[in-house]
Amino acid sequence: MSYDQAIERLEQIVKKMEQPDIIPMDDYTKIAREATELIAFCQKHLTTLEKEINDTLAEE
C-alpha cells in the first residue's frame, strides 16, 4: 500500500466515523483498529522520508 492509498483510506474511514448511526458497533471497533494501523503506517513513511531528506541535505 502506498502512502497516498493509506491517506485515501483514512479519509474514507473518517467519513464513516462521522456518521456513527451507519456503522454497527462491532464494525466500529474494527474500523478504528484499521485507522490506527494506517496512521502508524503513514507516520513511519513520513519519518523515513524525513530521514532521507535530512541525509540528502547533509551530503550537500
C-alpha positions in Angstrom: 0.0 0.0 0.0 1.3 3.4 -0.9 1.1 6.5 1.4 -1.5 8.1 -0.9 -3.7 5.0 -0.7 -3.4 4.9 3.1 -4.4 8.6 3.3 -7.3 8.0 0.9 -8.5 5.0 3.1 -8.2 7.1 6.2 -10.3 9.8 4.7 -13.0 7.1 3.9 -12.8 5.9 7.5 -13.2 9.4 8.9 -16.3 9.9 6.8 -17.8 6.7 8.1 -17.0 7.5 11.7 -18.6 10.9 11.3 -21.9 9.0 10.7 -21.9 6.5 13.6 -25.5 5.6 13.1 -24.5 3.9 9.8 -21.7 1.7 11.3 -22.7 -1.2 13.6 -20.8 -1.1 16.9 -18.9 -4.3 16.1 -17.6 -2.8 12.9 -16.8 0.5 14.6 -14.0 -1.2 16.6 -12.7 -3.0 13.5 -12.6 0.3 11.6 -10.9 2.2 14.4 -8.2 -0.5 14.6 -7.7 -0.2 10.8 -7.4 3.6 11.2 -4.8 3.2 13.9 -2.7 0.8 11.7 -3.0 3.2 8.8 -1.9 6.2 10.9 1.1 4.2 12.1 2.0 3.3 8.5 1.8 6.9 7.4 3.9 8.1 10.4 6.6 5.6 9.6 6.5 6.5 5.9 6.9 10.2 6.8 9.7 9.6 9.3 11.6 7.6 6.6 11.1 10.4 4.1 12.3 13.0 6.6 15.4 11.0 7.3 16.1 10.6 3.6 15.7 14.3 3.0 17.9 15.2 6.0 20.6 12.8 4.8 20.5 14.3 1.3 20.8 17.8 2.7 23.7 16.8 4.9 25.6 15.4 1.9 25.4 18.8 0.1 
